[in-house]
Amino acid sequence: MALEDPQWALVQADPEKRSFRVHRSAYKSQEIFEREKALIFGKCWLYLGHGSELNKKGDFVTRRVGGRDIIFIRDKSGEIGAFFNTCTHRGAKVCRERNGNARNFSCPYHGWVFSSEGKLVTTNANGGYGEDLNADGHLDLRRVPRLENYRNFYFINYNPNAISLHDYLAGARDAIDAVCDQAETEQVILSGEHSYSIRANYKLLVENSYDGYHLVSVHASYFDHLRDQFAGTPAASMIDDTIASYNTRGAARGLGMGHAVLDSYVPTGRPVAQWLPSMGAHLKAPIEARRAQLIARYGEERADYIADTQKNLVIFPNLVINDIMSITVRYIEPEAPDFIKVTAWAMGPAEESEELRAMRLDQFVSFLGPAGFGSPDDIEMLEICQDAAQHTPVEWSELSKGMDWTDDPRTLSSAPDNELQMQAYWTQWDRVIRGIEKLERE
């Protein structure tokens, strides 16, 4: 049956039966993957990078975003731009470095040179071309059709008629604000990154990134680690108390447009403003001082949310911001229906002390790093899910936990160990794949 057939149903929601399920072909079909590339990655806003990665004029990074190679650069006038990383002559990749600083880019094939503003500077030829060959600029590096930012998070869109990034982010803007407002000055991407691959569909990692239901069963070793860490302190019973009350604090919240956040309370300590005895007495004063500053600036309720609530945010379709024991920005690039590349960066306040920065980086590595307590467990689960989806005849995956709604789940909320956030994501995915959600300006 063709995807264009109106009877095709990859997502089935039945409020009467309280059933929400997804056809497993959505995780493994090449035909569906090609449709995703056209309708989702070709028309949704996709994360490109953070402005703090481009501190100086000429700073650049190169990335693959939605299957296309991009140069993300701050030009010599200080403006941030995004260009397709391909020479307009014969198509070679103009920049082969992952990052750096450059006034110009020289194509390795025939030596065409382009400025940081994307202008063709020279063809490196003594003759053969007309003087006005590039009078209209068509041989300059091609700019990405749309580049916009929110709070210094830069996104691109390959559809020139797309709605604004501001409108697209919808309720996710508030969750991003809660991350950015932790800093007195600004949040910055810290040096280094984690890059790894997973043999699984990208949506399996999306689901996992804000799934509170698997926390205890998959990450038991991490909770054992925390128990050992807290032993002999006033927080010794905190872990078991947290597990017992996990589903009564926090929420899974749809934020519109398929975005969602998992708000939860896990007492790991947070450098922003949540001190625990296991962090050391020497850090108590600066962390509590920061909390007082947050209260003064935003009020106690908002400050408590910023400081105490762990936030796992997914921006549809493939950006994850984990504001948990530290902040991780995770970009997921689908390479095939069953293969993804993941890049993750640590983020923290620019003004943070060396001691707090060291703790932040340690926590970045220790849980969500490729060899940390969390990621290896998660990767194993995703790969066995993918393997079973491809090698068993079971057609549907059930994501019904907490389905007690009759309205649009994309703006609803539920308990933190339910699956409302996945229901919100898949509802948006279904609408985009079937052409109902155009995401274009009228």
Secondary structure, DSSP 8 states (H G I E B T S, - for coil): --TTSTT--SEEEETTTTEEEEEGGGGT-HHHHHHHHHHTTTTS-EEEEEGGG--STTEEEEEEETTEEEEEEE-TTS-EEEEESS-TTT---S--SSEEE-SEEE-TTT--EEETT--EEE---SSSS-TTTTTTSTTS--B-SEEEEETTEEEEES-TTB--HHHHHTTHHHHHHHHHTT-SS-EEE-S--EEEEESS-HHHHHHHHT--TTHHHH-HHHHHHHHHHHTTSTTTTHHHHHHHHGGGSSEEEE-STT-EEEEE---S-BTTTB--GGG-GGGHHHHHHHHHHHHHHH-HHHHHHHHH-EEEEEETTTEEEEESSSEEEEEEEEEETTEEEEEEEEEEETT--HHHHHHHHHHHHHTTSTTSSSHHHHHHHHHHHHHHHHHS---EEE--TT---SS-GGG-EE-TTSSHHHHHHHHHHHHHHTTS---B--
